[in-house]
């Protein structure tokens, strides 16, 4: 029997969902789906698509055998939840969430450290 990984990462904005999903996807060679890419109109972040269309796209993506999905939209993942094999809930204390200045610092540090930290 072949095991298929379908991982859902949920958490607040700035908690590291996108970075974690990219790393897991890269290391596991799994397709990665960012719910922001489905929720917002292409090239128009902040301009929502129709809810029904976004939910259909998530359900369609969840039909695949393997994937990593991440986002903050609980209502949007309801069609994917029955297919999830692992759920990661990032629940950081507010004091640990990045400020606009710390985001740039964190990203730079992660780029420098990624080669030595993620030896797979």
C-alpha positions in Angstrom: 0.0 0.0 0.0 1.3 3.5 -0.9 0.9 6.2 1.7 -0.2 9.6 0.3 0.5 12.7 2.4 -2.0 15.5 2.4 -0.9 18.1 4.9 -2.9 21.2 6.0 -1.2 24.0 7.8 -3.4 26.6 9.5 -2.5 29.6 11.6 -2.6 33.3 12.1 -1.1 35.8 9.7 2.6 35.9 10.2 2.9 32.6 12.0 5.1 31.0 9.3 2.5 29.0 7.4 3.8 29.9 3.9 7.5 29.4 4.8 6.7 26.0 6.5 4.6 24.8 3.6 7.2 25.7 1.0 9.9 23.9 3.0 7.8 20.8 3.5 6.7 20.8 -0.1 10.3 21.2 -1.3 11.7 18.5 0.9 8.9 16.1 0.3 8.5 17.0 -3.4 4.8 17.7 -2.7 2.7 20.2 -4.6 2.0 23.3 -2.4 -1.2 25.2 -2.4 -1.5 28.7 -0.8 -5.1 29.5 0.0 -4.3 33.2 -0.6 -3.8 32.3 -4.2 -7.3 30.8 -4.4 -9.1 33.4 -2.2 -7.9 36.5 -4.0 -8.3 37.4 -7.7 -5.1 36.7 -9.7 -2.8 39.7 -9.4 -5.3 41.6 -7.2 -4.5 40.6 -3.6 -7.2 42.0 -1.4 -9.9 41.6 -4.1 -11.8 38.4 -3.3 -13.0 35.9 -5.7 -16.5 34.5 -5.3 -16.7 32.2 -2.3 -18.3 29.4 -4.2 -15.6 29.5 -6.9 -12.8 29.5 -4.3 -14.4 26.6 -2.4 -14.7 24.6 -5.6 -11.0 25.1 -6.4 -10.0 24.0 -2.9 -12.2 20.9 -3.2 -10.7 20.1 -6.6 -7.1 20.5 -5.3 -7.9 18.3 -2.3 -8.8 15.4 -4.7 -5.1 14.9 -5.5 -3.2 12.1 -3.8 -0.5 14.4 -2.3 -0.3 18.0 -1.4 0.6 20.7 1.2 -2.1 23.3 1.7 -1.7 26.4 3.9 -3.8 29.4 4.9 -5.9 31.2 7.5 -9.3 30.6 5.9 -11.1 28.0 8.0 -14.3 28.3 6.0 -12.3 27.7 2.8 -10.7 24.4 3.8 -13.9 22.7 4.9 -14.0 20.7 1.7 -10.4 19.6 2.0 -10.6 18.5 5.7 -12.0 15.0 5.0 -8.9 14.3 2.8 -6.3 15.7 5.2 -3.8 13.1 6.6 -2.0 15.6 8.8 -3.0 18.9 10.3 -0.5 21.4 11.6 -2.0 24.3 13.7 0.5 27.1 14.2 -0.7 28.9 17.4 2.0 31.3 18.4 1.6 33.8 21.2 0.9 37.4 19.9 4.3 38.4 21.3 6.0 35.9 18.9 4.3 37.2 15.8 6.5 39.3 13.5 6.3 43.0 13.1 6.9 44.5 9.7 10.6 45.1 10.5 11.1 41.6 11.9 9.6 40.0 8.8 12.5 41.2 6.7 15.0 40.2 9.3 13.5 36.8 9.7 13.4 36.1 5.9 17.1 37.1 5.6 18.1 34.9 8.5 16.1 32.0 7.1 17.7 32.2 3.7 21.2 32.2 5.3 20.4 29.4 7.7 18.3 27.2 5.4 21.2 25.3 3.9 22.6 24.3 7.3 19.3 23.8 9.1 17.4 21.7 6.6 19.8 18.9 5.9 16.9 16.5 5.1 
